[in-house]
């Protein structure tokens, strides 16, 4: 019988799965500051994410200036209205949704892609978007580590990226990927907020996993 190399204990394995299943995209925060040592651990977790060609294309910008935070908040509010208009009959629901916690969260981070990415070819020659996938892996690492630390994180994508890039002084070729609201929360919901509100629901796994060819469902075990 094959034995795993350096296996986690059952308790450790359970903790990993718990963080995955209990992670939530948070929007409501308490203003309490995040401990500096905890923040350092979270950013280290992000920095240990896998990256194509080991290019490590992520950059994180910590927003400390309140005027800049307000400007970022204004961008999200403008885009929420634009999104509401684009959603037609569901527009009013979009307007009522709380889609960010920029002004309330203890820490505001911007995840960005580095400039000069064309120099990295390995793994990207035919799939240049893999640098973006690498940043997403870093964000997910940070997200799961935050949940393990009892902190909430919300990935905000409602903003004009070009205007945000200008606010942050990003160099040519670099681009923002996400506004990340991080901080203390009162509770973690049992299910995603958009599921609770009836916006959508989690699809059955049987509809999402195929075998050999597209649409070929996996035989039931």
Buried (B, 14 or more C-beta within 10 A) or exposed (E): EEEEEEEEEEEEEEEEEEBEEEBBBBBBBEEEEBEEEBBEBBBEBBBEBEBBBEBBBBBBBEBEEEEBBEBBBBBBBBBBEEBBEEEEEEBEEBBEBEBBBBBBBBBBBBBBBBBEBEEBEEBBEEEBEBBBBBBBBBBBBBBBBBBBBEBBBBBBBBBBBEBBBEBBEBEEEBBBBBBBBBBBBEEEBEEBBEEEEEEEEEEEEEEEEEEEEEEEEEEEE
